[in-house]
Amino acid sequence: MSSYKKLIDTVIQRESGIVGKSGVEKLLEDMGLELNESGKLTSLDESNGKEILDDLMKRFLDRYGMISIIGCRIEVRKIARRYSLELPEIFK
């Protein structure tokens, strides 16, 4: 089963390589989101997953600039297309 959680986990993985694990953890903490030991979200309210993804990406853009967005855009688009998930404008 695919979900926005899968998309956000992909963003977390990609961004950890771009801005560093501590930068990702700080943004997630500011949003009230938690990671498990393997670096994936512990849970996500799927009813507003698209909005959470949008908020997360805007925070990366504000804090780290466009390079942080470019680093995960392609992979997130592929997954979203595969599972027919609607993406926020920042990915278009």
Secondary structure, 3 states (H helix, E strand, C coil): CCCHHHHHHHHHHHHHHHCCHHHHHHHHHHHCCCECCCCCECCCCHHHHHHHHHHHHHHHHHHHCHHHHHHHHHHHHHHHHHCCCCCCHHHC
